Amino acid sequence: MSRALGNQEAEPPTHGPTGRHLRADAVRNIDTLLQTAKAVFATSGVDAPMREIAEQAGVGVGTIYRHFPHRADLVAAVFRHEVDACADAAALLAAEHGPGEALDRWMQRYVDFIVAKRGLAAALYSGAPAFQSLPAYFDTRLEPALQGLLDSAIAASELRADASPRDLLRAVASLCMPSSDGDPAPARRLVALLIDGLRYRAQST
């Protein structure tokens, strides 16, 4: 999962599971835990011992359970952290690149996110209560991020106007399905072709 965040990280949560505001040191601890859990899940799977995560994060096992009482809570938090990083990247890319290139770069980043998320798929769709809100969270964060990029590209006449963020997010997820080995290269090529197709007759729409 490490590729999903690239060089830009999401802001760590400032509130705990109960909604209580966290001290700065607690925020840093949670961020370290999420980053470490992400790496451990990528190499050892989501059933990796909590002690392994704690040791690599430099904290006690009790610290993990204090913030994430159940394994599913930690898995869900890692997923949300990944979603946040992907969504937040849209504004960063828009500030650094032209509309068309920003869209291209974000779509490829989204490919990395989807391919890397495959390792969590079994856990995410296990029916655990901690995961029930994740599909809505995914849509709430990523659809507006992509919509902003689409609007800018359309306004610059670089993209046709009938592209829906929801349709594109699902189309890319489908194109990523064959990448079961974790290699995003095939999906990257297909997504590049998809975006190229959306440029056809852009100025006349």
Sequence and secondary structure as in RCSB ss.txt:
>XXXX:A:sequence
MSRALGNQEAEPPTHGPTGRHLRADAVRNIDTLLQTAKAVFATSGVDAPMREIAEQAGVGVGTIYRHFPHRADLV
AAVFRHEVDACADAAALLAAEHGPGEALDRWMQRYVDFIVAKRGLAAALYSGAPAFQSLPAYFDTRLEPALQGLL
DSAIAASELRADASPRDLLRAVASLCMPSSDGDPAPARRLVALLIDGLRYRAQST
>XXXX:A:secstr
 GGGTTT      SB TTS B  HHHHHHHHHHHHHHHHHHHHH TTS HHHHHHHHTS HHHHHHH SSHHHHH
HHHHHHHHHHHHHHHHHHHHHS HHHHHHHHHHHHHHHHHHHGGGHHHHTS  GGGTTHHHHHHHHHHHHHHHHH
HHHHHTTSS TT  HHHHHHHHHHHHTT TTS  HHHHHHHHHHHHHHTTTGGG 
